[in-house]
Amino acid sequence: MKIPLDSVCVRSGLLCDRCQGMVDSGEVDTDEVEIMRVLLDLEESHFKELKDATYHRAIKIGHLLVLVVTSGPNLTQSKWVKVSKALQEKLKVKTVRIVEKVNDLKASASQLLSPARVLGVNTLWLPDGTVQYVVRVAKNEKRFLPSGTTELERALSKLYSTTVKIRVE
């Protein structure tokens, strides 16, 4: 798996100057080093297909861990589900969601909120010039959401660096 830090540094736990600089600057969070180590271990032991995947970042909010990745050609959705289950066991996190890195908010929200269906995404242009997005989910699908709406809103907001709200209608 391609990761932003050196694999030797991640495996050993001792970071070189470049990797430590990335952690100190905030480009890579300290919790992400452990996540990368587990992903490299999973690639070695169980999931050889992870070799072609690229890890971009991880967002941890409460009991929810969101991994932003780019898949390789041999990785299917069912393989990613197995990887997320293995990550849940190794990291002792309640929910792990793996999201493909795309520039489309609706596609990312659909992956994150699955199996709940996203009805649409509305754009709100506020008077102060800022933009806010509202992800709409059907009322009868609320029970399928993988986590609380506030955690999901914070994860999407952090992912897109803007305010994202989830509205159940």
N, C-alpha and C positions, 0 to 999 in steps of 0.2 A: 504494500500500500504506500502510495506517495503521501508523505506528511510534510508539514512546513519545517519541522525540526530534523536534525540528524538522527537517524535510527539508532546509531551507537549511543548517542547521548540519552535517548529515550529509554533504551533497554537497560543501560547501566544506572540511570538515575542521576548521574553527574553531568551537568550541562556545560558545554564549552562556552567560550565568550560570546560567540554569535547567537547560540541558542538562549543563553542567559539574557542577552540583550533583548531578544524578542519577547521573553517572559517579562522582563523589567519594564519594557515599553508598553506592555498591555496588548501587543499584537497577538500573543498566545497567552491564555489564562493558565495559572498554575494547576488547576484541576484537569486541564486538557492533556497534560503530560501523561497522567495516569491512564486516561482514555486512549491515547495513542499507543501506550505500551500494551494495553489489553488488546487493541486492534491488531498490533503486530504479532502478538502471541496467537491470536485466533487465526491469523493468516498462515502462520507456521504449522499449527496443529490441525485445524479442521477445514478452513476455507481458503484453499489455494487460489480461488478466483479473485480474492481481494487484492492480489498482486497488481491488477490493472486499474483498481479504483483509486480515487484521489480524495483525501480527507481535507476539508476546508476549515471547518470550525465546529465547536460544540457549544450549545447553550443549555445551561442547567438552571431550571427555575422550579423550586420546590421539589416535588417528586417526579418531575418531568425532565428528561434529557433528550434534547434534539440534536442530532448529528446532521451536518450539511456535507454532502459528499457528491462526487461525480462517479457514476458507475462505469465499470469496464464493459467490454462487449459480452462477457460470459456471465455477468451477474443479472439474475432475474429477480422479480419482486419476491418470489418465494424464498430465494437465498437470503435476501435482505431481512426477511422476517425471521429466519433462523439466526442470522447474525445478531439481530436486536434481542432475541430471546437469550442468546449466549451472553450478550453484554449485560442484560438485566441480572443474570445470575452472578457474573463476575464482579460487577460494580455495585451490586445490591441496591439497585434503583428500581422504583416501582414501575415506571413506564419509560421505554426508550423508543423514540420515533426517528426514523432515518428519512431525510428529505433530500431529494435531488436538487442541486444548485441550478436554479433557473431564475430569470428576471421577471417571471410572471407570478404575481401575488396569488391569483386564483389557483394556479397549479400547485404552488407551495402549500396553500391553505388546504387544498383537497388532500394532499399527501399527509399533512399533519393531523387533520381532523378525521381522517378515514377511520372507521367505515361510515361515519356520518357524511351525507352529501352536502356540498356547498351549492346553494342556489345561485349565488352571484356575489360580486364585489362592487360596492358603490364607492365613488370618490366624492368626498366632501371638501369643497374649497371654502375655507374659513375666512372671515373678514380681515384677519391679521396677515393673510397671505400664506398660511400654512395649509398643508393637505392632510386629511385624515381619511383612512379607508375603513369601510364597514363590510365585514364578511357576513353574509346572510346564510343561516342554517334553518331548516324546517323545524317546527316545534316538535313534531313526532320523532325527530332524529336526535334530539338533545341527549337522550339516554345512551347514544352510541359514541358520544364525545369521549376521547381517551383520558381527559383530565378536566379540571374545573375551567370555566371560561376565562377567569382572570389569569390563570397560568398560561393558557393558550394565547390570550391576547398579548401578554408580556413577551412570550416567545416570538410571535410574529412581528411585534413591534421592534424587538431587538434584531431580528433577522433582516428587516427592511429599513431600520433606522428612522422610522416614522410611526405615528400613532395608528394602531390597528385595533378596531373594536369588533367583537363578535355579537351579532344580534340574532336571537332566536325568535322566529316569527311564525 
